Amino acid sequence: MTSCVTVVYGYLGSVPAALYVAGKYVLQLPAPGLIQLGCLVGYSLALFLPAASLSTSHELAWPALLGAGTASSVFLLRSLQPVVSPHDGSVSV
């Protein structure tokens, strides 16, 4: 269980920073700020609540964490799609 918590907190800390660096410096986009990305990742962590109830069983802990991480990543990508997809030359933040 301790390693699952480490993965979740590592995800919480590293994903907003990685998204900010990728958007600002690699893709050269007027990306959302680090605080906004942190809030978005925080909202995506709501998907970990059902996974936490499943992880009471040792056999379901890692599959539940993997499923919640995948769903959280899909949520983030879909939420950031309007920022990174060039549709009419304007970027909405």
C-alpha positions, 0 to 999 in steps of 0.5 A: 500500500505504501508504494501505491501512495508513493506512485499517486503523490509522485504523479501529483507532483510530476505531471503538472511540472512536466506538462508545464515544461512541455507546453512552455518550452518544448511546444512553444505554446502559451500553456496554462500556468503551473497553478492551473495545471496543478488544479486540473491534475487535482480534479483528475485525481477524483478518479482515484477515489473509487480505486482507493475503495478497490485497493483494500484487496491486495489483488486489486490494488495495482489494477485499480491504480493502473485503471485510475491512472489511465482514466486520469491521463485521458481526462488530462489529455482531453482537457488540454486538447483545445490548448494544443490543437491548432484549429483556427490559429487562435489558442484558448487558455 
